[in-house]
Amino acid sequence: MVAAVRVHKTGGPEVLTFEDVAIPAPGQGQIKIKTHAAGINFIDCYFRNGSYPAPHMPFIAGNESAGEVIAVGPGVTDLKVGDRVAYVGPLGGYAAERLVPADRAVKLPDNISYEQAAGMMLKGTTVQYLVNRTFKVGKGTIVLMHAAAGGVGLILCQWANHLGATVIGTVGSKEKAALAKANGCHHTILYRDEDFVAKVKEITSGKLCDVVYDGIGKDTFPASLDCLRPLGYFVSFGSASGQIAAFNINLLQAKGSLFATRPTLNHYAAKRDDLMAMSADLFKVVGSGAVKIPVNQKYPLKDAAKSHKDLEGRGTTGSSILVP
Ligand SMILES: NC(=O)c1ccc[n+]([C@@H]2O[C@H](COP(=O)([O-])OP(=O)(O)OC[C@H]3O[C@@H](n4cnc5c(N)ncnc54)[C@H](OP(=O)(O)O)[C@@H]3O)[C@@H](O)[C@H]2O)c1
């Protein structure tokens, strides 16, 4: 039996229960991992509260972790016991051990620690596709990143800056503004106190942004559209404040023939080749020091409920991890 955090009924952070579970031997194409660190992500809250349906009940929470391979199932040829790996994958990450499909696991380079890996696999591969594929950020691109001091936020600000963009970030406090600035953000806006559309107009001298990355959802829509120049890209990649309600597509024409997309990592990394290429790119920017992974909150596994309260209460910055 190993320690795990399970959800028996959906609800608030209190439904995360710390208990012992049995993890069977790996089946066809699976590996068993001894978890060294598990990443905490907003998607874990969506599954916990039922906004994303879990495939079965009860379920072990968590969608990413990093650890050591302790057993391999039949048919696994490219991983062996003792390999250091990380993955973004099916539910089950908040546990001292777990099974993962081997084709979702990626070997970690020696210069990436387990804690860094747990703080970045999901968020970092997300940023990789957001800035390279959903919209190609490059020299001179003007980017607006909401929640710039968050987990995805700090990684995206650094990466977009590294690619030559001017990065504008919205943040919930002065402390978060200072942190975002120390991590690649050129301009910050305190969007709880200031009108962020007016501030974007002022900062860009009326040019507005080429792309808005919006993981907030309900509270920043449709104002985010007013931050875009004609033919700009609205990238709605999350809904920390709740989902955007249905809207008339003519709004995109009225706001300047805008493009809008609602991407998710599962699709961008669905093919093993894409997962490997995205991970390699992430390891390269982190390995070179161009992008740092601030793991600013570390909790014991038994405190998973507190970690969700902190994340949903806007009390965290950068990445958060659980340690068994
Ligand atoms: N589509 C994908 O592939 C993908 C992958 C990973 C993550 N995501 C999305 O990316 C977003 C960020 O994820 P994360 O794990 O890195 O979280 P995070 O940004 O570390 O935390 C969320 C932040 O959102 C801001 N926020 C604004 N309104 C909020 C509200 N009503 N409730 C809670 N937070 C609010 C807070 O920052 P301030 O205090 O600065 O406002 C908070 O710290 C989420 O929407 C997540 O679903 C999407």
The ligand as a Tripos MOL2 file, in Angstrom:
@<TRIPOS>MOLECULE
LIG
   48    52     1     0     0
SMALL
NO_CHARGES

@<TRIPOS>ATOM
      1 N1         -4.9080   24.7280  -22.1430 N.am      1 LIG1
      2 C1         -3.8440   24.1630  -21.6290 C.2       1 LIG1
      3 O1         -3.1690   23.3770  -22.3090 O.2       1 LIG1
      4 C2         -3.4320   24.5080  -20.2350 C.ar      1 LIG1
      5 C3         -2.3470   23.8820  -19.6400 C.ar      1 LIG1
      6 C4         -1.9490   24.3150  -18.3720 C.ar      1 LIG1
      7 C5         -2.6570   25.3000  -17.7130 C.ar      1 LIG1
      8 N2         -3.7390   25.8430  -18.3100 N.ar      1 LIG1
      9 C6         -4.4850   26.9320  -17.6780 C.3       1 LIG1
     10 O2         -3.5670   27.9510  -17.3420 O.3       1 LIG1
     11 C7         -4.0910   28.7340  -16.2900 C.3       1 LIG1
     12 C8         -3.0020   28.9070  -15.2380 C.3       1 LIG1
     13 O3         -2.7440   27.6400  -14.6370 O.3       1 LIG1
     14 P1         -1.7020   27.5130  -13.4450 P.3       1 LIG1
     15 O4         -1.8170   26.1040  -12.9660 O.co2     1 LIG1
     16 O5         -0.3870   28.0330  -13.8950 O.co2     1 LIG1
     17 O6         -2.3310   28.4650  -12.3370 O.3       1 LIG1
     18 P2         -1.7620   29.8700  -11.8030 P.3       1 LIG1
     19 O7         -1.6750   30.8230  -12.9390 O.co2     1 LIG1
     20 O8         -0.5650   29.6070  -10.9920 O.co2     1 LIG1
     21 O9         -2.9230   30.3030  -10.8270 O.3       1 LIG1
     22 C9         -4.0340   30.9580  -11.3120 C.3       1 LIG1
     23 C10        -3.8960   32.4710  -11.2030 C.3       1 LIG1
     24 O10        -4.9810   33.0430  -11.9010 O.3       1 LIG1
     25 C11        -5.2640   34.3090  -11.3530 C.3       1 LIG1
     26 N3         -6.7160   34.4360  -11.1390 N.ar      1 LIG1
     27 C12        -7.4720   35.4350  -11.6140 C.ar      1 LIG1
     28 N4         -8.7440   35.2880  -11.2630 N.ar      1 LIG1
     29 C13        -8.8030   34.1740  -10.5070 C.ar      1 LIG1
     30 C14        -9.8540   33.5100   -9.8280 C.ar      1 LIG1
     31 N5        -11.1260   33.9730   -9.8680 N.pl3     1 LIG1
     32 N6         -9.5670   32.4000   -9.1320 N.ar      1 LIG1
     33 C15        -8.3130   31.9190   -9.0890 C.ar      1 LIG1
     34 N7         -7.2610   32.5030   -9.7250 N.ar      1 LIG1
     35 C16        -7.5150   33.6310  -10.4390 C.ar      1 LIG1
     36 C17        -4.4830   34.4160  -10.0280 C.3       1 LIG1
     37 O11        -3.3720   35.2830  -10.2730 O.3       1 LIG1
     38 P3         -3.4830   36.8620   -9.8950 P.3       1 LIG1
     39 O12        -3.6120   36.9350   -8.4040 O.co2     1 LIG1
     40 O13        -2.2310   37.4380  -10.4180 O.co2     1 LIG1
     41 O14        -4.7100   37.3560  -10.5920 O.co2     1 LIG1
     42 C18        -4.0020   33.0100   -9.7850 C.3       1 LIG1
     43 O15        -2.7810   32.9760   -9.0800 O.3       1 LIG1
     44 C19        -5.3440   27.9980  -15.8010 C.3       1 LIG1
     45 O16        -6.4830   28.5870  -16.3730 O.3       1 LIG1
     46 C20        -5.1520   26.6080  -16.3680 C.3       1 LIG1
     47 O17        -6.3640   25.9220  -16.5490 O.3       1 LIG1
     48 C21        -4.1270   25.4630  -19.5560 C.ar      1 LIG1
@<TRIPOS>BOND
     1     1     2 1
     2     2     3 2
     3     2     4 1
     4     4     5 ar
     5     4    48 ar
     6     5     6 ar
     7     6     7 ar
     8     7     8 ar
     9     8     9 1
    10     8    48 ar
    11     9    10 1
    12     9    46 1
    13    10    11 1
    14    11    12 1
    15    11    44 1
    16    12    13 1
    17    13    14 1
    18    14    15 2
    19    14    16 1
    20    14    17 1
    21    17    18 1
    22    18    19 2
    23    18    20 1
    24    18    21 1
    25    21    22 1
    26    22    23 1
    27    23    24 1
    28    23    42 1
    29    24    25 1
    30    25    26 1
    31    25    36 1
    32    26    27 ar
    33    26    35 ar
    34    27    28 ar
    35    28    29 ar
    36    29    30 ar
    37    29    35 ar
    38    30    31 1
    39    30    32 ar
    40    32    33 ar
    41    33    34 ar
    42    34    35 ar
    43    36    37 1
    44    36    42 1
    45    37    38 1
    46    38    39 2
    47    38    40 1
    48    38    41 1
    49    42    43 1
    50    44    45 1
    51    44    46 1
    52    46    47 1
@<TRIPOS>SUBSTRUCTURE
     1 LIG1         1 GROUP 0 **** ****
